[in-house]
Amino acid sequence: MSAIDVIKAHARDELGIDIDELSNPTQAALVSCFAFTLGALFPLLAGSFLDDYQSRIICVIVVSLIGMVLFGLISSALGDESAMRVLVGGVLAMSLTYGVGYALAQQEFDGLASGT
């Protein structure tokens, strides 16, 4: 019996993990890349054709929320994940990103205005 067989047997018997059925990291990375690209495409396209800044922000937020709800519902239908988890996590991430971007843009604007 080889060392790999011993590890497989221990993982299966003691931990309940079947090493042969673990996820493929390359496949997971490619699927994540595709999902993030697809998820970003809709808000990007929705805001690209609007000239007014406020309208663009509102449109991107609304389309993002609709996308998060749809992806959350798909996730909950395929597995045991909650659609609300996707929505709440997405809203927190958007809020944090907007806040950091706003603070950095304000800091840059203040630096330009003072001449430093």
Buried (B, 14 or more C-beta within 10 A) or exposed (E): EEEEEEEBEEBEEEEEEEEEEEEEEEEEEEEEEEEEEEBEEBBEEBBEEBEEEEEBEEBBBEBBBEBBBBBBEEBBEEEEEEBEEBBEEBBEEBEEEEEEEEEEEEEEEEEEEEEE
